[in-house]
Amino acid sequence: MELSANSGDSYQNTEPEHLAKKEQKFAAFDFLRAIFSVVIVAYKTKIFNIPKILVPSSFAKAFSDYVLSGMVGALAVPVFLQVSLFLFYKKSEKIGLNYFIKKRLPRLIYLYLFWVGSITLFDILFVGGIETITGATSSIKAFLEFIVSGNSTPYFFFFSLIFVTVLGEILVLLLSKIEKPATKINLTYWLLFASCILVFSFSTVQPIIKNTGIQSSFLNFINNITGWDYTPVNFLPYVFTAAITVEEYKEGKLANITTFLKRKLYSLLGLTLFFFALEWILTSNGLLIQVDQAPLDHYLRLSLVFGSWLLLYLGIISKQQVPAIVKFLSYCSLGIYGFHVFFTFEKPLPLDSIPVLGNLLQAVPVLFILANFFLVLGGSIALTVLFKRIKILKQFV
């Protein structure tokens, strides 16, 4: 997860000057890390519900559920995956297979074990008790779901990142046998097209079973895999979008705002809006996958693929100066992602139990949401800064 290493260096500014200038090309990634680490906290603390609370109308509800929660909130994980894979491809192609084996894969595994192990211990001690373990080990299926989902927490991101990074390394090895850059990009585009068809097809399996009554062991198997929000299969297209971007970057196509690049950006914007509108319409009519939370609250969506890809391009070509506060939030982004889970695990903070203040927060739901948001964000940042001061722990934040 490239949320801390690069942003931390830029914040501390300890690199040699020539390296700092080189890394400045991707300084805008700090914006993406900072914005979407805060977005994740906003999503988990229900900040995006405020419009429909303040204005109880169908428009406000649609704006909260579809635009804010369904698009802005859902983009965070895809954006992190795009950035992480892009930086991985750049380093892997330059350093070789040793980077993947000796550095990248071990780091991702350590992050997964640390955060999932920590939240599981927290769950056993303060929430679910020993039933957490007994439930997770009750069957092979339950155990696999526990592993893949990171104990049904946002830490599923780490398992998914391991999954797409392994596929990414396989793709790198495959493309290394092809000499012509144009052939590499064409092949990757075909693989991207196939993966997008696969993702969209998977999103229709559940409605087909539900609305037609067709019973098929194959369809049920696919539905069990893809209908589950934690499955890394949802993120298959990101392996190819990041690879294409790296090839274009190497060819110098992203160095300036050319006609080619403008067409690419407008095309991605158009595809994002088209699939978002399509998903909105089909989900509203029960024709695409829905879960118990907000509509579109699922990663099996092409609008997220193209939307996060667009943001990746913007992060690469942007020459915007990064403010200190953005650098700091980017520096803390991995820690924010990790620690916010402890504050929001199973239920929100018990702010309503605070004497006097609790009554006010209960009477004004928006204040309760805002207080919860700032406490979770502030607490996550404080713990991140603390961990970064401890040598053995700073590698995890």
DRENDO-1510 file (C-alpha; in Angstrom, 1 decimal, always signed):
<recs>
REC; n; res; u; v; w
REC; 1; MET; +0.0; +0.0; +0.0 .
REC; 2; GLU; +1.8; +3.1; -1.2 .
REC; 3; LEU; +0.1; +5.4; +1.3 .
REC; 4; SER; +2.9; +6.2; +3.6 .
REC; 5; ALA; +6.3; +5.6; +2.1 .
REC; 6; ASN; +6.2; +8.3; -0.6 .
REC; 7; SER; +4.1; +10.7; +1.3 .
REC; 8; GLY; +6.2; +10.4; +4.4 .
REC; 9; ASP; +9.3; +11.2; +2.5 .
REC; 10; SER; +7.8; +14.3; +1.0 .
REC; 11; TYR; +6.5; +15.5; +4.4 .
REC; 12; GLN; +9.8; +15.0; +6.2 .
REC; 13; ASN; +11.8; +16.3; +3.2 .
REC; 14; THR; +14.9; +14.3; +4.0 .
REC; 15; GLU; +15.7; +13.1; +0.5 .
REC; 16; PRO; +18.5; +14.5; -1.6 .
REC; 17; GLU; +17.5; +17.4; -3.7 .
REC; 18; HIS; +17.7; +15.6; -7.1 .
REC; 19; LEU; +15.6; +12.8; -5.8 .
REC; 20; ALA; +13.0; +15.1; -4.3 .
REC; 21; LYS; +12.7; +16.9; -7.7 .
REC; 22; LYS; +12.3; +13.5; -9.4 .
REC; 23; GLU; +9.6; +12.4; -7.0 .
REC; 24; GLN; +7.8; +15.8; -7.4 .
REC; 25; LYS; +6.4; +14.4; -10.6 .
REC; 26; PHE; +4.0; +12.4; -8.5 .
REC; 27; ALA; +3.5; +15.0; -5.7 .
REC; 28; ALA; -0.2; +15.2; -6.6 .
REC; 29; PHE; -0.6; +11.7; -5.3 .
REC; 30; ASP; -0.5; +13.3; -1.9 .
REC; 31; PHE; -3.8; +15.0; -2.8 .
REC; 32; LEU; -5.3; +11.6; -3.6 .
REC; 33; ARG; -4.0; +9.9; -0.4 .
REC; 34; ALA; -5.0; +12.8; +1.8 .
REC; 35; ILE; -8.5; +13.4; +0.3 .
REC; 36; PHE; -9.5; +9.7; +0.2 .
REC; 37; SER; -8.2; +8.8; +3.6 .
REC; 38; VAL; -10.5; +11.5; +5.0 .
REC; 39; VAL; -13.3; +10.3; +2.6 .
REC; 40; ILE; -13.1; +6.9; +4.2 .
REC; 41; VAL; -13.5; +8.3; +7.6 .
REC; 42; ALA; -16.4; +10.5; +6.4 .
REC; 43; TYR; -18.1; +7.5; +4.8 .
REC; 44; LYS; -17.7; +5.3; +8.0 .
REC; 45; THR; -19.0; +8.1; +10.2 .
REC; 46; LYS; -22.0; +8.8; +7.9 .
REC; 47; ILE; -21.0; +12.3; +7.0 .
REC; 48; PHE; -22.5; +11.7; +3.6 .
REC; 49; ASN; -25.9; +11.3; +5.2 .
REC; 50; ILE; -26.0; +14.9; +6.3 .
REC; 51; PRO; -27.7; +16.3; +3.1 .
REC; 52; LYS; -30.7; +14.0; +3.5 .
REC; 53; ILE; -31.0; +14.7; +7.2 .
REC; 54; LEU; -31.0; +18.5; +6.7 .
REC; 55; VAL; -33.3; +18.3; +3.6 .
REC; 56; PRO; -35.6; +15.3; +3.8 .
REC; 57; SER; -36.4; +15.0; +0.1 .
REC; 58; SER; -36.0; +12.4; -2.6 .
REC; 59; PHE; -33.3; +14.5; -4.3 .
REC; 60; ALA; -31.3; +14.9; -1.1 .
REC; 61; LYS; -31.6; +11.2; -0.4 .
REC; 62; ALA; -30.5; +10.3; -3.9 .
REC; 63; PHE; -27.6; +12.7; -3.7 .
REC; 64; SER; -26.5; +11.3; -0.3 .
REC; 65; ASP; -26.9; +7.6; -1.3 .
REC; 66; TYR; -25.8; +7.6; -4.9 .
REC; 67; VAL; -23.4; +10.5; -5.4 .
REC; 68; LEU; -21.7; +10.9; -2.0 .
REC; 69; SER; -21.8; +7.4; -0.6 .
REC; 70; GLY; -22.1; +5.4; -3.8 .
REC; 71; MET; -19.5; +7.3; -5.8 .
REC; 72; VAL; -17.3; +9.6; -3.7 .
REC; 73; GLY; -17.1; +7.2; -0.8 .
REC; 74; ALA; -16.7; +4.1; -2.9 .
REC; 75; LEU; -13.8; +5.6; -4.9 .
REC; 76; ALA; -11.4; +5.6; -2.0 .
REC; 77; VAL; -10.3; +1.9; -2.2 .
REC; 78; PRO; -10.1; +1.9; -6.1 .
REC; 79; VAL; -7.9; +5.1; -6.0 .
REC; 80; PHE; -5.5; +3.6; -3.5 .
REC; 81; LEU; -5.3; +0.4; -5.6 .
REC; 82; GLN; -4.6; +2.4; -8.8 .
REC; 83; VAL; -1.9; +4.5; -7.2 .
REC; 84; SER; -0.3; +1.5; -5.4 .
REC; 85; LEU; -0.2; -0.6; -8.6 .
REC; 86; PHE; +1.1; +2.3; -10.7 .
REC; 87; LEU; +4.1; +2.8; -8.3 .
REC; 88; PHE; +4.6; -0.9; -8.0 .
REC; 89; TYR; +4.8; -1.3; -11.8 .
REC; 90; LYS; +7.3; +1.5; -12.1 .
REC; 91; LYS; +9.6; +0.0; -9.5 .
REC; 92; SER; +9.1; -3.6; -10.5 .
REC; 93; GLU; +10.1; -2.9; -14.1 .
REC; 94; LYS; +13.1; -0.9; -13.1 .
REC; 95; ILE; +14.4; -3.2; -10.3 .
REC; 96; GLY; +13.1; -6.6; -11.4 .
REC; 97; LEU; +11.5; -9.6; -9.8 .
REC; 98; ASN; +13.6; -9.2; -6.6 .
REC; 99; TYR; +11.6; -6.1; -5.7 .
REC; 100; PHE; +8.4; -8.1; -5.7 .
REC; 101; ILE; +9.8; -11.1; -3.8 .
REC; 102; LYS; +12.1; -9.4; -1.3 .
REC; 103; LYS; +10.3; -6.0; -0.6 .
REC; 104; ARG; +6.8; -5.5; -2.0 .
REC; 105; LEU; +5.1; -8.8; -1.2 .
REC; 106; PRO; +6.6; -9.2; +2.3 .
REC; 107; ARG; +5.6; -5.6; +3.2 .
REC; 108; LEU; +2.0; -6.2; +2.1 .
REC; 109; ILE; +1.9; -9.5; +4.1 .
REC; 110; TYR; +3.3; -7.7; +7.2 .
REC; 111; LEU; +0.7; -5.0; +6.9 .
REC; 112; TYR; -2.1; -7.5; +6.5 .
REC; 113; LEU; -1.0; -9.6; +9.5 .
REC; 114; PHE; -0.5; -6.6; +11.7 .
REC; 115; TRP; -3.8; -4.9; +11.1 .
REC; 116; VAL; -6.0; -7.9; +10.8 .
REC; 117; GLY; -4.3; -9.5; +13.8 .
REC; 118; SER; -4.7; -6.3; +15.8 .
REC; 119; ILE; -8.4; -5.9; +15.0 .
REC; 120; THR; -9.1; -9.6; +15.7 .
REC; 121; LEU; -7.4; -9.2; +19.2 .
REC; 122; PHE; -9.5; -6.1; +19.8 .
REC; 123; ASP; -12.6; -8.0; +18.7 .
REC; 124; ILE; -11.9; -10.8; +21.1 .
REC; 125; LEU; -11.1; -8.6; +24.1 .
REC; 126; PHE; -13.8; -5.9; +23.7 .
REC; 127; VAL; -16.5; -6.9; +21.2 .
REC; 128; GLY; -17.2; -10.5; +20.2 .
REC; 129; GLY; -15.2; -12.5; +22.7 .
REC; 130; ILE; -13.8; -15.9; +21.9 .
REC; 131; GLU; -16.8; -16.4; +19.5 .
REC; 132; THR; -14.8; -14.4; +17.0 .
REC; 133; ILE; -12.3; -17.2; +16.6 .
REC; 134; THR; -14.7; -20.1; +17.0 .
REC; 135; GLY; -16.9; -18.6; +14.3 .
REC; 136; ALA; -14.0; -17.9; +11.9 .
REC; 137; THR; -12.7; -21.5; +12.3 .
REC; 138; SER; -16.1; -23.3; +12.2 .
REC; 139; SER; -15.6; -24.3; +8.6 .
REC; 140; ILE; -13.1; -24.0; +5.8 .
REC; 141; LYS; -15.5; -21.5; +4.1 .
REC; 142; ALA; -15.8; -19.4; +7.2 .
REC; 143; PHE; -12.0; -19.4; +7.7 .
REC; 144; LEU; -11.4; -18.4; +4.0 .
REC; 145; GLU; -14.0; -15.6; +4.3 .
REC; 146; PHE; -12.3; -14.4; +7.5 .
REC; 147; ILE; -8.9; -14.3; +5.7 .
REC; 148; VAL; -10.1; -12.6; +2.6 .
REC; 149; SER; -12.3; -10.1; +4.4 .
REC; 150; GLY; -9.8; -9.2; +7.1 .
REC; 151; ASN; -12.3; -10.2; +9.7 .
REC; 152; SER; -15.1; -8.4; +7.8 .
REC; 153; THR; -13.3; -5.0; +8.0 .
REC; 154; PRO; -11.8; -2.4; +5.6 .
REC; 155; TYR; -8.6; -4.4; +6.0 .
REC; 156; PHE; -9.9; -6.6; +3.1 .
REC; 157; PHE; -8.0; -3.9; +1.2 .
REC; 158; PHE; -4.7; -5.5; +2.1 .
REC; 159; PHE; -5.7; -8.9; +0.9 .
REC; 160; SER; -7.0; -7.5; -2.3 .
REC; 161; LEU; -3.9; -5.5; -2.8 .
REC; 162; ILE; -1.8; -8.6; -2.4 .
REC; 163; PHE; -4.0; -10.4; -4.9 .
REC; 164; VAL; -3.8; -7.7; -7.6 .
REC; 165; THR; -0.1; -7.1; -7.0 .
REC; 166; VAL; +0.6; -10.8; -7.6 .
REC; 167; LEU; -1.4; -10.6; -10.8 .
REC; 168; GLY; +0.5; -7.5; -11.6 .
REC; 169; GLU; +3.9; -9.2; -11.3 .
REC; 170; ILE; +2.7; -12.0; -13.5 .
REC; 171; LEU; +1.6; -9.4; -16.1 .
REC; 172; VAL; +5.0; -7.7; -15.8 .
REC; 173; LEU; +6.8; -11.0; -16.5 .
REC; 174; LEU; +4.4; -11.7; -19.4 .
REC; 175; LEU; +4.9; -8.2; -21.0 .
REC; 176; SER; +8.7; -8.4; -20.5 .
REC; 177; LYS; +8.8; -11.1; -23.2 .
REC; 178; ILE; +7.2; -8.6; -25.7 .
REC; 179; GLU; +9.6; -6.1; -27.3 .
REC; 180; LYS; +7.3; -3.6; -29.0 .
REC; 181; PRO; +5.6; -1.1; -26.6 .
REC; 182; ALA; +2.6; -0.8; -28.9 .
REC; 183; THR; +2.0; -4.6; -28.7 .
REC; 184; LYS; +2.3; -4.4; -24.9 .
REC; 185; ILE; -0.4; -1.7; -24.6 .
REC; 186; ASN; -2.7; -3.4; -27.2 .
REC; 187; LEU; -2.5; -6.7; -25.3 .
REC; 188; THR; -3.1; -5.0; -22.0 .
REC; 189; TYR; -6.1; -3.1; -23.5 .
REC; 190; TRP; -7.6; -6.4; -24.6 .
REC; 191; LEU; -7.1; -7.9; -21.2 .
REC; 192; LEU; -8.7; -4.8; -19.6 .
REC; 193; PHE; -11.7; -5.1; -22.0 .
REC; 194; ALA; -12.1; -8.8; -21.1 .
REC; 195; SER; -11.9; -8.0; -17.4 .
REC; 196; CYS; -14.5; -5.2; -17.7 .
REC; 197; ILE; -16.9; -7.5; -19.5 .
REC; 198; LEU; -16.3; -10.1; -16.8 .
REC; 199; VAL; -17.0; -7.6; -14.0 .
REC; 200; PHE; -20.2; -6.3; -15.6 .
REC; 201; SER; -21.4; -9.8; -16.3 .
REC; 202; PHE; -20.7; -10.8; -12.7 .
REC; 203; SER; -22.8; -7.9; -11.5 .
REC; 204; THR; -25.8; -9.2; -13.3 .
REC; 205; VAL; -25.7; -12.8; -11.9 .
REC; 206; GLN; -27.5; -12.0; -8.7 .
REC; 207; PRO; -30.5; -10.3; -10.5 .
REC; 208; ILE; -30.7; -13.1; -13.0 .
REC; 209; ILE; -31.1; -15.7; -10.3 .
REC; 210; LYS; -33.5; -13.5; -8.3 .
REC; 211; ASN; -35.7; -12.3; -11.2 .
REC; 212; THR; -35.8; -15.4; -13.4 .
REC; 213; GLY; -35.7; -18.1; -10.8 .
REC; 214; ILE; -33.0; -19.9; -12.8 .
REC; 215; GLN; -31.2; -22.4; -10.5 .
REC; 216; SER; -27.7; -23.3; -11.7 .
REC; 217; SER; -24.8; -24.6; -9.6 .
REC; 218; PHE; -22.4; -22.6; -11.8 .
REC; 219; LEU; -24.4; -19.4; -11.5 .
REC; 220; ASN; -24.8; -19.9; -7.7 .
REC; 221; PHE; -21.0; -20.4; -7.4 .
REC; 222; ILE; -20.3; -17.2; -9.4 .
REC; 223; ASN; -22.9; -15.3; -7.3 .
REC; 224; ASN; -21.3; -16.5; -4.0 .
REC; 225; ILE; -17.9; -15.2; -5.1 .
REC; 226; THR; -18.8; -12.0; -6.9 .
REC; 227; GLY; -21.8; -11.0; -4.9 .
REC; 228; TRP; -19.6; -10.7; -1.8 .
REC; 229; ASP; -18.2; -7.2; -1.5 .
REC; 230; TYR; -14.9; -8.4; -0.1 .
REC; 231; THR; -13.9; -10.6; -3.1 .
REC; 232; PRO; -10.7; -9.4; -4.8 .
REC; 233; VAL; -12.1; -10.5; -8.1 .
REC; 234; ASN; -13.9; -7.1; -8.1 .
REC; 235; PHE; -10.6; -5.4; -8.6 .
REC; 236; LEU; -9.3; -7.4; -11.6 .
REC; 237; PRO; -9.5; -4.5; -14.1 .
REC; 238; TYR; -7.2; -2.3; -12.0 .
REC; 239; VAL; -4.3; -4.7; -12.8 .
REC; 240; PHE; -4.5; -3.6; -16.4 .
REC; 241; THR; -5.5; +0.1; -16.0 .
REC; 242; ALA; -2.3; +0.8; -14.0 .
REC; 243; ALA; -0.2; -1.2; -16.4 .
REC; 244; ILE; -1.4; +0.8; -19.4 .
REC; 245; THR; -0.8; +4.0; -17.5 .
REC; 246; VAL; +2.8; +3.0; -16.8 .
REC; 247; GLU; +3.5; +2.1; -20.4 .
REC; 248; GLU; +2.1; +5.5; -21.5 .
REC; 249; TYR; +4.1; +7.3; -18.9 .
REC; 250; LYS; +7.3; +5.5; -20.1 .
REC; 251; GLU; +6.6; +6.6; -23.7 .
REC; 252; GLY; +6.3; +10.2; -22.6 .
REC; 253; LYS; +2.6; +10.4; -23.5 .
REC; 254; LEU; +1.8; +11.9; -20.1 .
REC; 255; ALA; +4.5; +14.5; -20.0 .
REC; 256; ASN; +2.4; +17.2; -21.6 .
REC; 257; ILE; -1.3; +17.9; -22.1 .
REC; 258; THR; -1.6; +16.7; -25.7 .
REC; 259; THR; -4.6; +16.0; -27.9 .
REC; 260; PHE; -4.1; +12.3; -27.1 .
REC; 261; LEU; -4.2; +12.9; -23.4 .
REC; 262; LYS; -7.2; +15.2; -23.5 .
REC; 263; ARG; -9.1; +12.6; -25.5 .
REC; 264; LYS; -8.2; +10.0; -22.9 .
REC; 265; LEU; -9.3; +12.1; -20.0 .
REC; 266; TYR; -12.6; +13.1; -21.6 .
REC; 267; SER; -13.2; +9.5; -22.6 .
REC; 268; LEU; -12.6; +8.3; -19.0 .
REC; 269; LEU; -14.9; +11.0; -17.7 .
REC; 270; GLY; -17.6; +10.0; -20.2 .
REC; 271; LEU; -17.3; +6.3; -19.3 .
REC; 272; THR; -17.4; +7.1; -15.6 .
REC; 273; LEU; -20.6; +9.1; -15.9 .
REC; 274; PHE; -22.2; +6.7; -18.3 .
REC; 275; PHE; -21.6; +3.6; -16.1 .
REC; 276; PHE; -22.5; +5.6; -13.0 .
REC; 277; ALA; -25.8; +6.6; -14.5 .
REC; 278; LEU; -26.4; +3.0; -15.8 .
REC; 279; GLU; -25.6; +1.5; -12.4 .
REC; 280; TRP; -27.9; +4.1; -10.7 .
REC; 281; ILE; -30.8; +3.3; -13.0 .
REC; 282; LEU; -30.4; -0.5; -12.9 .
REC; 283; THR; -29.8; -0.6; -9.2 .
REC; 284; SER; -32.8; +1.6; -8.5 .
REC; 285; ASN; -34.9; -1.0; -10.4 .
REC; 286; GLY; -33.3; -4.0; -8.7 .
REC; 287; LEU; -31.4; -5.1; -11.8 .
REC; 288; LEU; -27.9; -4.9; -10.4 .
REC; 289; ILE; -26.3; -6.1; -7.1 .
REC; 290; GLN; -27.4; -4.3; -4.0 .
REC; 291; VAL; -26.3; -4.8; -0.4 .
REC; 292; ASP; -27.9; -3.9; +2.9 .
REC; 293; GLN; -26.3; -0.4; +3.1 .
REC; 294; ALA; -26.7; +2.4; +0.6 .
REC; 295; PRO; -27.5; +1.7; -3.1 .
REC; 296; LEU; -24.4; +1.1; -5.3 .
REC; 297; ASP; -22.4; +0.2; -2.1 .
REC; 298; HIS; -20.4; -2.4; -3.9 .
REC; 299; TYR; -17.1; -2.6; -5.7 .
REC; 300; LEU; -18.3; -4.7; -8.6 .
REC; 301; ARG; -18.8; -1.5; -10.7 .
REC; 302; LEU; -17.2; -0.2; -13.9 .
REC; 303; SER; -17.8; +3.5; -12.9 .
REC; 304; LEU; -15.3; +3.0; -10.1 .
REC; 305; VAL; -12.8; +1.5; -12.5 .
REC; 306; PHE; -12.9; +4.4; -14.9 .
REC; 307; GLY; -13.4; +7.1; -12.2 .
REC; 308; SER; -10.3; +6.0; -10.3 .
REC; 309; TRP; -8.3; +5.6; -13.5 .
REC; 310; LEU; -9.2; +9.2; -14.4 .
REC; 311; LEU; -8.0; +10.4; -11.0 .
REC; 312; LEU; -4.8; +8.4; -11.4 .
REC; 313; TYR; -4.1; +10.3; -14.7 .
REC; 314; LEU; -4.9; +13.6; -13.0 .
REC; 315; GLY; -2.5; +12.8; -10.2 .
REC; 316; ILE; +0.3; +12.0; -12.6 .
REC; 317; ILE; -0.1; +15.1; -14.8 .
REC; 318; SER; -1.0; +17.6; -12.1 .
REC; 319; LYS; +1.7; +20.3; -11.3 .
REC; 320; GLN; -0.3; +21.7; -8.4 .
REC; 321; GLN; +1.7; +22.8; -5.4 .
REC; 322; VAL; +1.0; +20.6; -2.4 .
REC; 323; PRO; +0.0; +22.5; +0.7 .
REC; 324; ALA; +1.6; +21.4; +4.0 .
REC; 325; ILE; -1.7; +20.2; +5.5 .
REC; 326; VAL; -2.2; +17.9; +2.5 .
REC; 327; LYS; +1.3; +16.5; +2.8 .
REC; 328; PHE; +0.7; +15.9; +6.5 .
REC; 329; LEU; -2.6; +14.1; +5.8 .
REC; 330; SER; -0.9; +12.0; +3.1 .
REC; 331; TYR; +1.9; +11.2; +5.5 .
REC; 332; CYS; -0.7; +9.9; +7.9 .
REC; 333; SER; -3.0; +8.3; +5.3 .
REC; 334; LEU; -2.0; +4.7; +6.0 .
REC; 335; GLY; -2.4; +5.2; +9.7 .
REC; 336; ILE; -5.8; +6.9; +9.2 .
REC; 337; TYR; -7.0; +4.0; +7.2 .
REC; 338; GLY; -5.7; +1.5; +9.8 .
REC; 339; PHE; -6.8; +3.2; +13.0 .
REC; 340; HIS; -10.2; +4.5; +11.9 .
REC; 341; VAL; -11.4; +0.8; +12.0 .
REC; 342; PHE; -10.9; +0.6; +15.7 .
REC; 343; PHE; -13.0; +3.7; +16.4 .
REC; 344; THR; -15.9; +2.5; +14.1 .
REC; 345; PHE; -15.7; -1.2; +14.6 .
REC; 346; GLU; -19.2; -2.7; +14.9 .
REC; 347; LYS; -20.7; +0.6; +16.2 .
REC; 348; PRO; -20.0; +4.3; +16.4 .
REC; 349; LEU; -18.3; +6.0; +19.4 .
REC; 350; PRO; -20.7; +6.2; +22.5 .
REC; 351; LEU; -20.9; +10.0; +22.4 .
REC; 352; ASP; -24.5; +9.9; +23.4 .
REC; 353; SER; -23.5; +8.7; +26.9 .
REC; 354; ILE; -21.6; +11.9; +27.7 .
REC; 355; PRO; -23.5; +13.9; +30.4 .
REC; 356; VAL; -25.3; +17.0; +29.1 .
REC; 357; LEU; -23.4; +17.0; +25.8 .
REC; 358; GLY; -24.9; +13.6; +25.0 .
REC; 359; ASN; -28.5; +15.0; +25.1 .
REC; 360; LEU; -27.5; +17.8; +22.7 .
REC; 361; LEU; -25.9; +15.3; +20.3 .
REC; 362; GLN; -29.0; +13.1; +20.4 .
REC; 363; ALA; -31.3; +16.0; +19.7 .
REC; 364; VAL; -29.2; +17.3; +16.8 .
REC; 365; PRO; -28.1; +14.2; +14.7 .
REC; 366; VAL; -25.9; +16.3; +12.4 .
REC; 367; LEU; -23.8; +17.4; +15.4 .
REC; 368; PHE; -23.5; +13.8; +16.5 .
REC; 369; ILE; -22.2; +12.8; +13.1 .
REC; 370; LEU; -19.8; +15.8; +12.9 .
REC; 371; ALA; -18.5; +15.1; +16.4 .
REC; 372; ASN; -18.0; +11.4; +15.6 .
REC; 373; PHE; -16.2; +12.3; +12.4 .
REC; 374; PHE; -13.7; +14.7; +14.0 .
REC; 375; LEU; -13.0; +12.4; +16.9 .
REC; 376; VAL; -12.4; +9.4; +14.7 .
REC; 377; LEU; -10.2; +11.4; +12.3 .
REC; 378; GLY; -8.3; +13.2; +15.1 .
REC; 379; GLY; -7.8; +10.0; +17.1 .
REC; 380; SER; -6.5; +8.2; +14.0 .
REC; 381; ILE; -4.1; +10.9; +13.2 .
REC; 382; ALA; -2.9; +11.1; +16.8 .
REC; 383; LEU; -2.2; +7.4; +17.0 .
REC; 384; THR; -0.5; +7.5; +13.6 .
REC; 385; VAL; +1.9; +10.2; +14.8 .
REC; 386; LEU; +2.6; +8.2; +18.0 .
REC; 387; PHE; +3.3; +5.0; +16.1 .
REC; 388; LYS; +5.6; +6.9; +13.7 .
REC; 389; ARG; +7.8; +7.8; +16.7 .
REC; 390; ILE; +8.2; +4.2; +17.7 .
REC; 391; LYS; +10.8; +2.4; +15.6 .
REC; 392; ILE; +9.3; -1.1; +15.7 .
REC; 393; LEU; +5.8; +0.3; +14.8 .
REC; 394; LYS; +6.4; +3.0; +12.3 .
REC; 395; GLN; +6.6; +0.5; +9.4 .
REC; 396; PHE; +2.9; -0.3; +9.8 .
REC; 397; VAL; +1.7; +3.3; +9.5 .
</recs>
